Amino acid sequence: MARQKPLQLYRNIGIIAHIDAGKTTTTERILYYTGRKHQIVDVHDTKEGKGSTTTDYLEQERKRGITIQSAAVSAEWKGHQINLIDTPGHVDFTIEVNRSLRVLDGAVVVFDGVAGVEPQTETNWRLADQYNVPRLCYVNKMDRIGADFAHCVQGIRERLGADALLCQVPLGSHDEFVGMADLVAGVGYLWKGDDKDSPWDTVPLEEIPARVDFSAAADRQWVADLPRLRVETIERALEMDDAAFEKLLEAGDVEAFIRGGDFSVELLKRCIRKGCVAGALVPVLCGSSYKNKGVQQLLDAVVDYLPYPGENGGIAIVDQDGHVTGEQGVVDDAPARALAFKVINDPFGTLTFCRVYSGVIRKGDTLLNVTRNRKERIGRIVEVQASATREIEEVRAGDICAFVSLKETETGDSLSDPAHPALLERMRFPEPVISVSVEAKNRNDVDKLSTALYKMVKADPSLRLEVDKETGQTVLKGMGELHLEITIDRMRTELGVDAVMGKPRVSFREAFGQAVEHTYTHKKQTGGSGQFAEVKMIFEPGEPGSGVVFSDEVVGGRVPREYIPAVEHAVRTESREGQVAGYEVVDFRARLVDGKYHDVDSSALAFEIATRACFREAHRLSRPKLLEPVMKLEVVTEPAYLGDVIGDINRRRGTVSDQGQRGTQAYVQGFVPLAEMFGYINFLRSATSGRGTFTMEFDHYQEVPAGMVEKLMEKEAR
Ligand SMILES: Nc1nc2c(ncn2[C@@H]2O[C@H](COP(=O)(O)OP(=O)(O)OP(=O)(O)O)[C@@H](O)[C@H]2O)c(=O)[nH]1
């Protein structure tokens, strides 16, 4: 079957926000205005047994609709299909945002008009930069007391470094927030009420001063500035298109250009779209989702300015080492290729959410999971929708869908037509920085626990599962205390397995302190045949994030080629346990420069043993370092408590990088070692009479100061 709706009419977007900025409210309003709302209510009604005339089977399908909705929903707006992919706000889930961004074509960044740019918005903004995702900024909550559009726009420009293009300006704020000026269309919208279906008057820009009157001087100033702001917006937008800009230059200025007849709102929109898709500028909108103002205009902007699938390029094709080898565009007429970006377990099986980049995938097809080199048969395919699940026969380039009960595929994996395999660039996942031991609450649940943990890890690539060699305990690693707690909680609610966690521990690392050249000879004579191998190696510390790099620099066959893989393998496995305290050794270069062998007694095993010993001794000789994760912290509190909070950061071996005032609240930002941050919430509550809040996320690894190593290790052992 051919494509029914042209690709140009699709938008795969995410809503990005700091917690409480209003993502949920905005999404709900979007679903309401796109006509999906009553269907969601249907789902809840049936869940509670009201008015259900469906069979059990359908009942289950409806419940599954709710699961799907937690990952993505689709809505129709003016003939366009908008797929909204979920991106949670909490810092411990940067990973979720990360994996969604990989498959998004555009994003709406929601700001709280009072708080302005908040830390998580900043983090997610940088991620969106990494993935080149075009964005719109929506300044929400303009009806709140203290809402300050200017402050928010300034934050977008200065803290996020974005070229913010004012497309809308609020008319009034707080309880006088009555409408907005649309600088693109050159009109104002004045709402007649706060209800969802309240109509509005559309008036020419020039009439606005006569229609509104505000008590706040700042609000009056915005109205007075409207003509100037519109000119600025038009000028900046036309710069995005050479032909349009030339015409503007010919005309002399914006007013003459408009009078001259070459100007149209459509032309302006095309220029803004061009700039937005290229990431050169970011349109700024405003509204109050809660008071039902601005959401329809936001939807218009999504359609007008954010790219359709493939408009902004496709996805990189990489080799096994992650080096880019090509690009996969979004095309129908090509071998099938898709990327899995989310896996959810629900009581009816596994749902694997995929973004299709090229070709068509049909029910019953067999694809290759290129990441794992395993065949995967496509059973049922479900469409992402806000209402009950709808099975579909096929999905095509640009689509987002869920495959039911895939066996092999994990988040980040590539699926391809087996005849044309390609590895699509996966998301970059941060390394876990914290670990806890996990045990089944009930002794009979031991087996169930390991299956459940396996499922959780499969669905969330920022989790790791390990077995502690010394204690034999199962260890779960993640991004933060909350991340691990929520994982354990989800295991209970989603998979029915109760588990208890041990004390959280920091994931330390180790590094070479300096370059070392070292030779090790392994020689053993036991009766008949012996073992012999000698390696001479140079170990050098590398840049943070450079990983383990091995190079074979042996000349003249002094170590036969067939033994080189054994040497590399030994370096990699031995580096999992360093000589300071048994933590993974990271970021170094291992150069095999010379060696000796024996015709009869040498073997891969002998070289492996020699290399392992060489590594251990060299690491010890290099004055090895212990590295600890350092977190970026932001605390927001009433100004009276700021001094105590800063004093405490210093006591925790932290440093303050910035402090200041936002509205009535004071904030401080800094860096603090994770090892000092357990239970921070309790400190903050008592120090600020329960009024302070904080966000924290991993920033970098840093050497533990010499005097602290033993102290920390003692603390760990307890
Ligand atoms: N005054 C006002 N309140 C709003 C507005 N939008 C959302 N809120 C309120 O702000 C709070 C947080 O809104 P949510 O929509 O749940 O925010 P969220 O970003 O989804 O929050 P998380 O799900 O926790 O990340 C709720 O109490 C909302 O009612 C708005 O436009 N004006």
The ligand as an SDF file (V2000), in Angstrom:
LIG
                    3D

 32 34  0  0  0  0  0  0  0  0999 V2000
   -0.8630   29.2240   36.8610 N   0  0  0  0  0  0  0  0  0  0  0  0
   -0.5420   28.2780   36.0080 C   0  0  0  0  0  0  0  0  0  0  0  0
   -0.2570   27.0510   36.4510 N   0  0  0  0  0  0  0  0  0  0  0  0
    0.0640   26.1190   35.5570 C   0  0  0  0  0  0  0  0  0  0  0  0
    0.1320   26.3750   34.1710 C   0  0  0  0  0  0  0  0  0  0  0  0
    0.4890   25.2450   33.5340 N   0  0  0  0  0  0  0  0  0  0  0  0
    0.6520   24.3120   34.4950 C   0  0  0  0  0  0  0  0  0  0  0  0
    0.3990   24.8330   35.7240 N   0  0  0  0  0  0  0  0  0  0  0  0
    0.4300   24.1700   37.0260 C   0  0  0  0  0  0  0  0  0  0  0  0
    1.7660   23.8390   37.3260 O   0  0  0  0  0  0  0  0  0  0  0  0
    1.8380   22.5750   37.9840 C   0  0  0  0  0  0  0  0  0  0  0  0
    2.7220   21.6480   37.1980 C   0  0  0  0  0  0  0  0  0  0  0  0
    2.1430   21.4170   35.9320 O   0  0  0  0  0  0  0  0  0  0  0  0
    2.3430   20.0700   35.1210 P   0  0  0  0  0  0  0  0  0  0  0  0
    1.6380   20.2450   33.8340 O   0  0  0  0  0  0  0  0  0  0  0  0
    2.0130   18.8890   35.9480 O   0  0  0  0  0  0  0  0  0  0  0  0
    3.9080   20.1830   34.9200 O   0  0  0  0  0  0  0  0  0  0  0  0
    4.9160   19.0990   34.3440 P   0  0  0  0  0  0  0  0  0  0  0  0
    5.9910   19.9060   33.7170 O   0  0  0  0  0  0  0  0  0  0  0  0
    4.2100   18.0930   33.5340 O   0  0  0  0  0  0  0  0  0  0  0  0
    5.4400   18.4640   35.6540 O   0  0  0  0  0  0  0  0  0  0  0  0
    6.1340   17.0380   35.8310 P   0  0  0  0  0  0  0  0  0  0  0  0
    5.1930   16.0370   35.2500 O   0  0  0  0  0  0  0  0  0  0  0  0
    6.2660   16.9490   37.3230 O   0  0  0  0  0  0  0  0  0  0  0  0
    7.4190   17.1570   35.1060 O   0  0  0  0  0  0  0  0  0  0  0  0
    0.4030   22.0830   38.0980 C   0  0  0  0  0  0  0  0  0  0  0  0
   -0.0760   22.4390   39.3650 O   0  0  0  0  0  0  0  0  0  0  0  0
   -0.3170   22.8730   37.0110 C   0  0  0  0  0  0  0  0  0  0  0  0
   -1.6700   23.0670   37.2980 O   0  0  0  0  0  0  0  0  0  0  0  0
   -0.1870   27.6820   33.7140 C   0  0  0  0  0  0  0  0  0  0  0  0
   -0.1860   28.0060   32.5260 O   0  0  0  0  0  0  0  0  0  0  0  0
   -0.4980   28.5820   34.6820 N   0  0  0  0  0  0  0  0  0  0  0  0
  1  2  1  0
  2  3  2  0
  2 32  1  0
  3  4  1  0
  4  5  2  0
  4  8  1  0
  5  6  1  0
  5 30  1  0
  6  7  2  0
  7  8  1  0
  8  9  1  0
  9 10  1  0
  9 28  1  0
 10 11  1  0
 11 12  1  0
 11 26  1  0
 12 13  1  0
 13 14  1  0
 14 15  2  0
 14 16  1  0
 14 17  1  0
 17 18  1  0
 18 19  2  0
 18 20  1  0
 18 21  1  0
 21 22  1  0
 22 23  2  0
 22 24  1  0
 22 25  1  0
 26 27  1  0
 26 28  1  0
 28 29  1  0
 30 31  2  0
 30 32  1  0
M  END
$$$$
